[in-house]
Every structure is written in C-alpha cells, then in structure tokens.
Amino acid sequence: MERICTHCHAELAHDTKADWCPACGGSLIERESLPQAEVKVAPVEVDHRGIVLPRRHALGGIITPQ
C-alpha cells in the first residue's frame, strides 16, 4: 500500500509517520501499489520530510510516470 496526498499527489515513504502531507498539509489516502516490472531499479530516495523523490535517469533528468 502507498500513502498519497490527495492535494499535491506526493508519495510518502513507508516508514514516515504522518497524518497530513508534510509538503502541503493535504489529507493522505492509501492505495494499492502499482505493479512493478521485474527490472532492478535503484533504491528510492526520500527527502527530509519523508516524501519519496522522483527517480532520475542515468543520463540526467527526472523519470515521470505517464
């Protein structure tokens, strides 16, 4: 299960203890995790607020889901 902000759509890390979004103060919802491919990916980066940062491409830039 993933915890997502209903307002800014920030994804919180599993070990983050929060009732409200640390970025905007919006409410959080839980949803099922998206299916993962069997490809090895780098571990997720989490900022100081507990928000999962977007993955980065090896050549630079941010990988955004469609």
N, C-alpha and C positions, 0 to 999 in steps of 0.2 A: 504494500500500500504506500502511496505517495501522499504527502501533505502539500496542498497547493493553495495559494492565496486566491480568493475569489475576485479581488480587485486588480492586482498587478500581475497575477499568474506566476509569482516567484515560487520555486520549489524548495522546500525546506529539507535539510538533511535528516536522516532517521534519528540521530541522537540529539537533535535540537528540542529543547523543552520550551514551548511557547504556545500560548492560547490565541495570540493575534500575530499577524505578519510583522516581523521586525523591520521591514522596509517601509511599509505604508500604513500599517495599523488595520488592514482589512481582515476579515474573518477567514479562517482556514477550513478547507474541506479535505476529506480523504477520498482518493480514487485508486482504482487498481493500477498497478504499474503497467507501462506499455510493454509489449512483447520485445524481448531483446534478441538480437541476432547472435549466433554462436561465434562471433568475431571478438578477439581480445581487444578491449579498449582500455585506455588509460584510466586510472582511478579518478573519481570525481574530485573536483576542487571545491572547497567550502570556504566562504569568507568568514570574517569575524562575527557576523550576525547569525550564522548558521544557514545561510542561503547557498544552494548549490549553484556554482557558476557555470556558464555555458562551456561546452567543450571547445577546444581550439584545434584547428587544423595544423598539421605538421609544418606546412609552408607559411603559416600565419593566418590571421583572421579567425572568426568565430563560426562554428558549425551550428546553424539554427535548424530546428525541426520544421518540416513543412506541414 
